[in-house]
Amino acid sequence: MNRNWTLVFVAGLFEIAWVSGLKHANGVWSWLGTVAAILISMDLLIRASKRLPVGTTYAVFTGIGTAGTVLIEMVVFGEPFKIAKLLLILLLLAGVIGLKVVTGEQGSKEVR
């Protein structure tokens, strides 16, 4: 995986953190962590979008964030597990992986 897609993946992980933080933050430090995660995820996404197609980059970013947030909510915070949720997450991930596979870096020019 090249550096730009790694930035998208890490941005997606920070998105999972800040979305969960929006729901579960209850003090100054947890809110500061949430804000920091928002800033880091957006910075990484912007950097990657300068070299990758924006539509695909954003779709992969939100797919990682959506699937990860649902899984974290079920595993860590006790959200009810439903097989339909799991199947839909798998469908979403298949689409995200498909977009990544068919999109190369040559599709976008670097913006300065």
ChimeraX attribute file (.defattr): number of C-alpha atoms within 10 A of each C-alpha:
attribute: neighborCount
match mode: 1-to-1
recipient: residues
	/A:1	5
	/A:2	7
	/A:3	9
	/A:4	19
	/A:5	20
	/A:6	13
	/A:7	21
	/A:8	26
	/A:9	21
	/A:10	18
	/A:11	27
	/A:12	27
	/A:13	18
	/A:14	23
	/A:15	26
	/A:16	25
	/A:17	21
	/A:18	26
	/A:19	18
	/A:20	18
	/A:21	19
	/A:22	13
	/A:23	9
	/A:24	13
	/A:25	16
	/A:26	10
	/A:27	8
	/A:28	9
	/A:29	10
	/A:30	15
	/A:31	16
	/A:32	13
	/A:33	15
	/A:34	23
	/A:35	15
	/A:36	15
	/A:37	21
	/A:38	19
	/A:39	16
	/A:40	17
	/A:41	25
	/A:42	17
	/A:43	14
	/A:44	19
	/A:45	23
	/A:46	18
	/A:47	15
	/A:48	23
	/A:49	23
	/A:50	16
	/A:51	19
	/A:52	24
	/A:53	18
	/A:54	16
	/A:55	11
	/A:56	17
	/A:57	26
	/A:58	19
	/A:59	16
	/A:60	24
	/A:61	23
	/A:62	18
	/A:63	20
	/A:64	24
	/A:65	22
	/A:66	19
	/A:67	20
	/A:68	20
	/A:69	20
	/A:70	17
	/A:71	18
	/A:72	16
	/A:73	15
	/A:74	14
	/A:75	12
	/A:76	8
	/A:77	11
	/A:78	9
	/A:79	12
	/A:80	9
	/A:81	13
	/A:82	9
	/A:83	8
	/A:84	9
	/A:85	14
	/A:86	14
	/A:87	11
	/A:88	12
	/A:89	19
	/A:90	13
	/A:91	13
	/A:92	18
	/A:93	17
	/A:94	13
	/A:95	15
	/A:96	20
	/A:97	14
	/A:98	12
	/A:99	16
	/A:100	15
	/A:101	9
	/A:102	8
	/A:103	15
	/A:104	12
	/A:105	13
	/A:106	10
	/A:107	10
	/A:108	14
	/A:109	12
	/A:110	12
	/A:111	9
	/A:112	5
